[in-house]
Amino acid sequence: MRIKLMILTVLTLATSIACSGSTTGMQPDHNNYQLTLIKDCQVVGQYPMSAEQIKHYLQLKQHEQEMQQLEQPLQQFEAQSEQLADEVERLSALALQETDTELHIDKRYMALQQETARQLEALASHHQADFDALAAQGDKIAATASKFEQAIKSGIQGIDFDQIQISDAGKAADTRYCQLNISRL
């Protein structure tokens, strides 16, 4: 049940960001957010968000932007580490030649493979602070998502739904992104 609610929270945030990206560019009035509850791709309720819900929602959006910034240095790491890992694999294949009856070890390739593996380890160590920052940001997101989830739950008890959308008040629910049977995840 907890995983389902966390998935709903993440999907809500992703849907809201997708929907907000298609607006006309006007800044939304943060006092006019609303929740749209959907069951089997049909709207079952629309409710204005409370100040607490809005606060946690905006914090989640802010944390997401911060996460995107923290991920940028790791894009370069990912490319470099993939290249080094491929090189380690290539050198390992060259270092160990096996037939049905013999195993030949080429010490030159083995030394190159070990050196490349050390470079990969050094690269990972160099980016350890980036990994730690991502983990800390993930913890912030999880804590805020939990608060957001609790704030939403308190306002919609007893309503059967499988998806939530967040939008500016007055906007019609957008079921284009609706997923039937999402509870099976």
Secondary structure, 3 states (H helix, E strand, C coil): CHHHHHHHHHHHHHHHHHHHHCCCCCCCCCCCEEEEEEECCEEEEEEECCHHHHHHHHHHHHHHHHHHHHHHHHHHHHHHHHHHHHHHHHHHHHHEEECCCCEEECHHHHHHHHHHHHHHHHHHHHCHHHHHHHHHHHHHHHHHHHHHHHHHHHHCCCCCCCEEEEEECCCCCCHHHCCCCHHHC
